[in-house]
């Protein structure tokens, strides 16, 4: 695994084809797929099993209850994990 810290992720997100409306706080590349925001690990595993023709998965914003955003005593909010392609089209991949 290779980790890189960068001050300006804008060019990286653009290169990966992450639509501006889906951009969030964290960006990763896993086996060629862009992973944007707080995407649950089991959905990344599903993505790698299924290998759909998408650029990646995204969770826009920082919904309470998403991985790393759990708040003790607070119910998680429902959120949608989106699959997106390089043209900027996004479709629901899963709801949590």
Secondary structure, DSSP 8 states (H G I E B T S, - for coil): ------S--HHHHHHHT--GGG--S-EEEETTEEEEES--HHHHHHHHHH--S-SEEEE-S--TTSTT---TTS-----EEEEE-TTS-EEEEEE-
